[in-house]
Amino acid sequence: MKQNMGTVDKVIRTLVAAVVVILYFTHVISGTLAIVLLILAGIFVVTSFLGFCPLYLPFGLNTGKKE
């Protein structure tokens, strides 16, 4: 897997995931919406750590540094 995510992209995904977790634990979101958002937050965290987003491939996107 070649990395296709830049630093800003990784930080934004991590911050969004953190906000979702905070909203869940403060009971602002609940039910099905909370489950869906928590799964999405988990995916954001994993892709941030890997630096690779599979959804970028079909569109040819790369937010990382140009080689």
N, C-alpha and C positions, 0 to 999 in steps of 0.2 A: 504494500500500500504506500503510494507516494502521498506525502502530505499535501493537502490542498486548502488549508485554513491558515489565515494569518493571525497574528497576536490579537488584534482588535476583535476579530471574529470570535476567538476563543474566550476572551474576557467578557464579551457581551453574552455569549451563551452561558457562561458560568454565573454571571450576575442574574440572568433571567431564571436560571435553575434555583439559585439561592432565594430569590423573591418568591417563587412558587412554594418552596419548602417553608418559608416563613409564613406565608399566607395560610398554608395548610395547618401548621402547628398553632397558629393564633385563631383557628377556626373561622377564618374569613371565607374560605372555600371548603366545600364538603361534598360528599356524595360522588356521583359519577364524574362530574367535572373535576373534582380533586384527583380522582384516580387517573384520569386521562392526562391531566397536567403534570402529575408526579411521574408518570411514565415518560412523557415528553421531556421533563426536566432531567430524568435519568439518562435519556438518550443524548441530551445536550452535554451533560457532564462527560459521558464516555467519549463522544466525538471530540470534545475539547481536549481531553487528555491524549487522545490518539492523534489529533491534528488532521483528521481525515473525515470528510463527510461524503458518504456514498451518493447522496442526492445531488451533489455538485457534478458528478461524472457525466450524466446524460446531457447536462447543459453546458459542459465545458468550463465551469466556473473554477476560479482559483483565487482566493483572497490572500494567499501567501506572497512571499517575495518572488519577483521575477528572476529566472535563472539566466 
